[in-house]
């Protein structure tokens, strides 16, 4: 398979190359800090950001793609479903 962009420098504005399904957990870190979060089923998402801050993103719509650097998605306060971390 040819990858025309293989030798291009990656940046925060480049499309993500990796993804992982997220099961919200109040204690476990994500396997990788995200560059974006995909929300399959709408609702709220409680996050710990890579800088250490905590936030609840409210009323996210199904199909949303949120550009955010998070290292944890908390179960408490998260009602959205189908979460995928992208990096």
Secondary structure, DSSP 8 states (H G I E B T S, - for coil): ---TTTTS---TTS----EEE----SS---SS--SEEEEEE-EEEEEEETTS-EEEEEEE-TTEEE---EEEEESTT---EEEEEE-
